[in-house]
Amino acid sequence: MARLPIALTMGEPAGIGPDVTAMAWRALRERETFFLIGDAALLPADLPVEPIAHPEEAAQVMARALPVLPMDFGAPRRPGQPDPRHAPHVIASIARAVELVQAGAAAALTTNPINKLALKQGAGFAFPGHTEYLAHLAGVGQVVMMLACDALKVVPATIHIPLAQVPAALTPELLEGVIGVTHAAMQRDFGLARPRIAVAGLNPHAGEGGAMGHEEQDWMIGLLDRLRAQGLDLAGPLPADTMFHPAARATYDVAICAYHDQALIPIKTLDFARGVNVTLGLPFVRSSPDHGTAFDLAGGGRADPASLIAALSMARQMAEARTRTPDALRIDP
């Protein structure tokens, strides 16, 4: 029996999504199966495409053409220039993909980059981004963003907020929830029975006993001790400046950081081109390239498809890990 295909959303047509989709098909067509939900007219003209009526048809099409589940976007593509008429269809592509994954017609969801401003202006999009919209569609509460590459998996506990707001936002309740979602996902999506989790401190030198900050002493140490007593394999709170060299990375499977840059600087330094954005805590697998729409590169053949290729490959690995996870380790979000 052919394995289920991966559903790939159209993303912002004016960005590099159509370009890297074409490149990813050429790179993967002999060894992976995915289909695009979108408008074939917005793809590069030299890309062979074939419409399909159902995801199960993708396997027969993939080797000769990109399978496309048609969705009319209502206006032509102008690389680098978002068209408000596309916005409702960009959103609908995501919603349709979630429907198919939840119905068991697709193995996983990979999303091309969107432009939040274009969606807000063109369709009144009320969500901060993909992650929050996917959580809404799935009907779940807390979800977690993971950035992953071969060398590192890292989770920022707080994400797109000013640095001055981080100490108040990083509460014991938030961090415990992030640890819980991450632990469950490492079991279910990456097949680790007892994942090793490293937790970074908030302050330089993890507070250095209170000399450089008090959050570690006030509550982080106590929280991690309590979770260790419950059976979690946790290290920390650790000084972030010594967590990411090779010997340190060998001691854990995933790192949880206090804020955005503490997490993203090391992974972007280690593997800028092939980082993957993964949403943990959803009832389905979702991955995305770790880059934006890159309007300045759109339509010129200069985009790098490495991150989308990695995102599709990771989605497949995670979906297969879910099928192998013993029932005793299954933890529904």
Protein Blocks (a to p, Z undefined) as FASTA:
>chain_A
ZZddddddebjmklmmlmmmmmmmmmmmmmpccdddddfklpcfklccdddfbfklmmmm
mmmoccdddddehiacdehiacfklmmmmmmmmmmmmmmmmnopafbdcdddddfklmmm
mnopabfblmlmmmmmnopabdcdddddfkbccddfbfcdcfklmmmmmcfklmmmmmmm
mmmmmmmmnopabacdddddfbehhlnnolnojklmmmmmmmmmmmmmnopaceddddfk
lmmgmklmmmpfbdcdfbfklmmmmmmmmmmmlgccddehiabdcddddbdfklmlgonl
pacfklmmmmmmmmmmmmmmmmmpcfklpccZZ
